[in-house]
Amino acid sequence: MLTITKPAADRVDIMLDGKVDADIMRKALDDLIEKSEGMTGGKMFYRITNFELPTLGALGVEFSRLPKLFRMLGAFDKCAVLSDSEWLRNAAEIEGALFPGIKIKGFNLDQQDVAEEWLAL
């Protein structure tokens, strides 16, 4: 399951739990792009649980939307990634170092309050 919500004008929350196929990825990315439209100085709260590698079809959908996704990244200043997987948290922080203009920080699942505080700074 992959759900996208917009709890505030400058924030998008992404919840990923389990496996993602092409249909789920298509809907979620289109939703994310739509909810991020016109946003500046945005915050992203990303919770990942029970991670499984996306299907090849899901990866194809993501690659087809890369230009829109790269433009969308400019809408965000910060992204907090909560996960039960240390390697995912580390990968997220490395990704943040590669993309200028966005700070990405990983947190354990039990650190939601800390992540929320960091996003609010």
GIFENCOR-V967483 format. One record per residue. RES is the residue in one small letter. PSI is psi in whole degrees, -180 to 180 (none if undefined). Layout:
# GIFENCOR-V967483
RES,PSI / RES,PSI
This chain:
# GIFENCOR-V967483
m,140 / l,112 / t,145 / i,128 / t,161 / k,87 / p,-15 / a,164 / a,-27 / d,24 / r,141 / v,133 / d,135 / i,129 / m,117 / l,124 / d,111 / g,-155 / k,148 / v,127 / d,-177 / a,-43 / d,-44 / i,-44 / m,-44 / r,-50 / k,-45 / a,-44 / l,-40 / d,-40 / d,-44 / l,-46 / i,-44 / e,-45 / k,-21 / s,-11 / e,129 / g,-2 / m,142 / t,148 / g,30 / g,162 / k,140 / m,131 / f,114 / y,114 / r,124 / i,119 / t,151 / n,44 / f,132 / e,147 / l,137 / p,156 / t,164 / l,-38 / g,-40 / a,-41 / l,-38 / g,-42 / v,-44 / e,-46 / f,-36 / s,-21 / r,9 / l,-45 / p,-43 / k,-37 / l,-40 / f,-41 / r,-39 / m,-34 / l,-30 / g,-16 / a,-15 / f,140 / d,-33 / k,149 / c,122 / a,126 / v,115 / l,131 / s,153 / d,3 / s,119 / e,-40 / w,-32 / l,-41 / r,-44 / n,-42 / a,-39 / a,-42 / e,-36 / i,-43 / e,-40 / g,-34 / a,-24 / l,-23 / f,112 / p,147 / g,-8 / i,133 / k,127 / i,129 / k,135 / g,145 / f,151 / n,157 / l,-32 / d,7 / q,32 / q,-43 / d,-41 / v,-43 / a,-42 / e,-43 / e,-44 / w,-43 / l,-34 / a,-18 / l,none
